Amino acid sequence: MAESRTQFIVDQVKALPIEEQLRVAEAIDRLTWTQRWREICERISRNVESAGEVSDDQIDAEVREVRRERPLSERSSIPRS
């Protein structure tokens, strides 16, 4: 059910002019930023609890992993003009 609802919304967004698609994408990014950040913090917290002491190298590796996540503009199926 949720997947078809999501696909319906995606299809509606695809029907918009590119400028409006970008505004929708940016709005969704702003809406989900807090939750995505919270999940990152929780993941780090779980890793710290299970690993005990964390070295600077381990922290650097985690930061690099987060930074490797593709930005919104690269995740879009619609190329920017």
ABEGO torsion letter per residue (X at the ends): XAAAAAAAAAAAAAABBAAAAAAAAAAAAAAAAAAAAAAAAAAAAAAAAAAEBBBAAAAAAAAAAAAABBBAAAABABBBX
